[in-house]
Amino acid sequence: MMSVVFLAATIAITAMLFLVLYRAYRGPSNADRMVAINAISTKVITLIALLAILTDHPAFIDIALIYAMIGFIATIALSKYIERGKLG
């Protein structure tokens, strides 16, 4: 029963992922695109965690944590680039 719930959650998050991807493509400003990309990163982390639960592979949780750290660093770098026009 729980696997059906997790599978339904995976399908719902994937559908939301495509909606946010559309916002990242269509966003009227760079800030909108940056927030959409950050939301995509969060949804991918959630999907990796759900995959770890569905497949009973706890190593995927480590991958999700590493992906979260990379996403955080990328968000900081992108914010700095938008604000200053350079990374250094």
MDAnalysis code that builds the backbone (N, CA, C; Angstrom):
import MDAnalysis as mda
import numpy as np

u = mda.Universe.empty(264, n_residues=88, atom_resindex=np.repeat(np.arange(88), 3), trajectory=True)
u.add_TopologyAttr("name", ["N", "CA", "C"] * 88)
u.add_TopologyAttr("resid", np.arange(1, 89))
u.add_TopologyAttr("resname", ["MET", "MET", "SER", "VAL", "VAL", "PHE", "LEU", "ALA", "ALA", "THR", "ILE", "ALA", "ILE", "THR", "ALA", "MET", "LEU", "PHE", "LEU", "VAL", "LEU", "TYR", "ARG", "ALA", "TYR", "ARG", "GLY", "PRO", "SER", "ASN", "ALA", "ASP", "ARG", "MET", "VAL", "ALA", "ILE", "ASN", "ALA", "ILE", "SER", "THR", "LYS", "VAL", "ILE", "THR", "LEU", "ILE", "ALA", "LEU", "LEU", "ALA", "ILE", "LEU", "THR", "ASP", "HIS", "PRO", "ALA", "PHE", "ILE", "ASP", "ILE", "ALA", "LEU", "ILE", "TYR", "ALA", "MET", "ILE", "GLY", "PHE", "ILE", "ALA", "THR", "ILE", "ALA", "LEU", "SER", "LYS", "TYR", "ILE", "GLU", "ARG", "GLY", "LYS", "LEU", "GLY"])
u.atoms.positions = np.array([
    [0.818, -1.200, 0.000],
    [0.000, 0.000, 0.000],
    [0.859, 1.260, 0.000],
    [1.914, 1.254, 0.827],
    [2.766, 2.439, 0.897],
    [3.515, 2.662, -0.402],
    [3.874, 1.588, -1.105],
    [4.590, 1.767, -2.368],
    [3.699, 2.450, -3.396],
    [2.395, 2.204, -3.327],
    [1.463, 2.877, -4.233],
    [1.418, 4.371, -3.922],
    [1.449, 4.714, -2.642],
    [1.448, 6.129, -2.233],
    [2.728, 6.804, -2.693],
    [3.878, 6.129, -2.499],
    [5.142, 6.705, -2.935],
    [5.205, 6.842, -4.448],
    [4.646, 5.875, -5.162],
    [4.622, 5.957, -6.621],
    [3.727, 7.102, -7.082],
    [2.597, 7.298, -6.438],
    [1.718, 8.420, -6.779],
    [2.396, 9.751, -6.483],
    [3.124, 9.817, -5.376],
    [3.857, 11.042, -5.048],
    [4.946, 11.308, -6.075],
    [5.600, 10.269, -6.539],
    [6.630, 10.420, -7.563],
    [6.037, 10.961, -8.859],
    [4.899, 10.446, -9.246],
    [4.244, 10.916, -10.474],
    [3.800, 12.371, -10.320],
    [3.252, 12.727, -9.161],
    [2.811, 14.106, -8.927],
    [3.992, 15.073, -8.928],
    [5.084, 14.701, -8.292],
    [6.260, 15.577, -8.261],
    [6.858, 15.712, -9.652],
    [6.843, 14.647, -10.438],
    [7.348, 14.729, -11.813],
    [6.489, 15.670, -12.649],
    [5.181, 15.624, -12.471],
    [4.302, 16.549, -13.197],
    [4.590, 17.991, -12.797],
    [4.784, 18.225, -11.496],
    [5.122, 19.576, -11.035],
    [6.482, 20.014, -11.558],
    [7.389, 19.062, -11.715],
    [8.715, 19.366, -12.234],
    [8.633, 19.944, -13.638],
    [7.760, 19.383, -14.462],
    [7.613, 19.900, -15.816],
    [6.968, 21.285, -15.835],
    [6.078, 21.559, -14.900],
    [5.489, 22.891, -14.808],
    [6.538, 23.931, -14.421],
    [7.399, 23.573, -13.474],
    [8.455, 24.492, -13.058],
    [9.490, 24.646, -14.169],
    [9.739, 23.584, -14.913],
    [10.653, 23.666, -16.050],
    [10.137, 24.650, -17.095],
    [8.830, 24.660, -17.300],
    [8.232, 25.630, -18.213],
    [8.460, 27.058, -17.704],
    [8.331, 27.271, -16.397],
    [8.565, 28.598, -15.818],
    [10.022, 29.010, -15.978],
    [10.931, 28.053, -15.858],
    [12.348, 28.366, -16.038],
    [12.632, 28.771, -17.486],
    [11.947, 28.143, -18.411],
    [12.137, 28.476, -19.823],
    [11.471, 29.794, -20.172],
    [10.282, 30.040, -19.656],
    [9.465, 31.179, -20.030],
    [9.614, 32.385, -19.106],
    [10.297, 32.228, -17.977],
    [10.362, 33.268, -16.959],
    [10.677, 34.647, -17.509],
    [9.923, 35.645, -17.115],
    [10.159, 36.978, -17.670],
    [11.452, 37.629, -17.164],
    [11.943, 37.215, -16.009],
    [13.171, 37.832, -15.494],
    [14.156, 36.745, -15.064],
    [15.394, 37.176, -14.858],
    [16.409, 36.224, -14.406],
    [16.111, 35.701, -13.006],
    [15.516, 36.534, -12.170],
    [15.175, 36.086, -10.817],
    [14.131, 34.970, -10.864],
    [13.140, 35.093, -11.755],
    [12.143, 34.032, -11.912],
    [12.796, 32.726, -12.362],
    [13.728, 32.848, -13.287],
    [14.418, 31.651, -13.766],
    [15.255, 31.018, -12.660],
    [15.900, 31.854, -11.855],
    [16.735, 31.329, -10.786],
    [15.890, 30.598, -9.736],
    [14.763, 31.160, -9.380],
    [13.871, 30.509, -8.413],
    [13.326, 29.210, -8.999],
    [13.008, 29.200, -10.280],
    [12.498, 27.982, -10.912],
    [13.569, 26.894, -10.945],
    [14.800, 27.261, -11.229],
    [15.876, 26.273, -11.252],
    [16.130, 25.725, -9.850],
    [16.035, 26.587, -8.847],
    [16.173, 26.126, -7.467],
    [15.028, 25.169, -7.103],
    [13.821, 25.454, -7.553],
    [12.687, 24.562, -7.302],
    [12.868, 23.230, -8.025],
    [13.429, 23.260, -9.226],
    [13.710, 22.022, -9.953],
    [14.708, 21.186, -9.169],
    [15.728, 21.830, -8.643],
    [16.727, 21.116, -7.846],
    [16.089, 20.465, -6.625],
    [15.208, 21.180, -5.959],
    [14.532, 20.631, -4.783],
    [13.655, 19.444, -5.154],
    [12.958, 19.534, -6.267],
    [12.098, 18.427, -6.697],
    [12.919, 17.202, -7.106],
    [14.059, 17.418, -7.714],
    [14.915, 16.291, -8.088],
    [15.462, 15.610, -6.835],
    [15.823, 16.390, -5.831],
    [16.288, 15.815, -4.565],
    [15.184, 14.967, -3.944],
    [13.962, 15.470, -3.974],
    [12.832, 14.710, -3.435],
    [12.605, 13.427, -4.223],
    [12.729, 13.494, -5.544],
    [12.559, 12.290, -6.366],
    [13.646, 11.261, -6.072],
    [14.874, 11.710, -5.858],
    [15.948, 10.776, -5.521],
    [15.675, 10.110, -4.175],
    [15.174, 10.887, -3.207],
    [14.840, 10.305, -1.900],
    [13.692, 9.305, -2.024],
    [12.690, 9.622, -2.825],
    [11.592, 8.661, -3.042],
    [12.087, 7.410, -3.741],
    [13.015, 7.574, -4.666],
    [13.599, 6.419, -5.341],
    [14.360, 5.537, -4.350],
    [15.025, 6.171, -3.396],
    [15.725, 5.399, -2.362],
    [14.743, 4.582, -1.539],
    [13.587, 5.157, -1.252],
    [12.585, 4.426, -0.481],
    [11.959, 3.312, -1.308],
    [11.636, 3.601, -2.552],
    [10.975, 2.606, -3.392],
    [11.875, 1.413, -3.706],
    [13.163, 1.677, -3.926],
    [14.076, 0.594, -4.299],
    [14.817, -0.001, -3.114],
    [14.655, 0.596, -1.932],
    [15.314, 0.142, -0.708],
    [16.840, 0.155, -0.856],
    [17.346, 1.249, -1.481],
    [18.783, 1.476, -1.611],
    [19.127, 2.747, -0.838],
    [19.641, 2.632, 0.365],
    [19.931, 3.833, 1.156],
    [21.063, 4.693, 0.590],
    [21.837, 4.169, -0.343],
    [22.919, 4.963, -0.937],
    [22.370, 6.153, -1.723],
    [21.145, 6.065, -2.197],
    [20.548, 7.181, -2.934],
    [20.344, 8.395, -2.040],
    [20.207, 8.199, -0.740],
    [20.064, 9.326, 0.183],
    [21.353, 10.149, 0.193],
    [22.506, 9.459, 0.155],
    [23.785, 10.164, 0.085],
    [23.887, 10.970, -1.211],
    [23.413, 10.393, -2.291],
    [23.431, 11.100, -3.573],
    [22.536, 12.329, -3.508],
    [21.380, 12.195, -2.866],
    [20.471, 13.336, -2.728],
    [21.113, 14.447, -1.900],
    [21.830, 14.090, -0.841],
    [22.499, 15.095, -0.021],
    [23.608, 15.813, -0.797],
    [24.373, 15.075, -1.562],
    [25.420, 15.699, -2.378],
    [24.801, 16.612, -3.421],
    [23.717, 16.166, -4.040],
    [23.019, 16.991, -5.027],
    [22.485, 18.265, -4.382],
    [22.015, 18.180, -3.154],
    [21.522, 19.364, -2.437],
    [22.649, 20.355, -2.183],
    [23.813, 19.848, -1.805],
    [24.951, 20.743, -1.577],
    [25.399, 21.417, -2.868],
    [25.436, 20.668, -3.942],
    [25.822, 21.245, -5.231],
    [24.788, 22.277, -5.676],
    [23.513, 21.973, -5.478],
    [22.463, 22.925, -5.836],
    [22.543, 24.207, -5.038],
    [22.879, 24.105, -3.752],
    [23.025, 25.290, -2.916],
    [24.193, 26.153, -3.394],
    [25.320, 25.531, -3.679],
    [26.483, 26.283, -4.154],
    [26.188, 26.924, -5.509],
    [25.488, 26.212, -6.378],
    [25.138, 26.772, -7.686],
    [24.188, 27.959, -7.543],
    [23.265, 27.888, -6.606],
    [22.342, 29.001, -6.381],
    [23.089, 30.235, -5.882],
    [24.027, 30.047, -4.974],
    [24.828, 31.166, -4.480],
    [25.649, 31.770, -5.614],
    [26.286, 30.927, -6.421],
    [27.105, 31.422, -7.531],
    [26.258, 32.163, -8.555],
    [25.092, 31.639, -8.870],
    [24.222, 32.293, -9.844],
    [23.700, 33.625, -9.314],
    [23.384, 33.680, -8.035],
    [22.937, 34.941, -7.427],
    [24.034, 35.989, -7.486],
    [25.242, 35.576, -7.189],
    [26.378, 36.494, -7.231],
    [26.625, 36.982, -8.660],
    [26.480, 36.080, -9.619],
    [26.686, 36.462, -11.012],
    [25.626, 37.449, -11.486],
    [24.374, 37.223, -11.113],
    [23.304, 38.131, -11.517],
    [23.487, 39.506, -10.876],
    [23.912, 39.514, -9.615],
    [24.059, 40.774, -8.906],
    [25.254, 41.588, -9.398],
    [26.406, 40.937, -9.595],
    [27.630, 41.670, -9.913],
    [28.061, 41.576, -11.370],
    [27.573, 40.585, -12.090],
    [27.974, 40.431, -13.479],
    [29.247, 39.612, -13.639],
    [29.823, 39.175, -12.528],
    [31.005, 38.313, -12.576],
    [31.019, 37.454, -11.319],
    [31.774, 36.376, -11.362],
    [31.822, 35.470, -10.223],
    [32.943, 35.801, -9.246],
    [33.993, 36.445, -9.705],
    [35.155, 36.731, -8.852],
    [35.057, 37.996, -8.085],
])
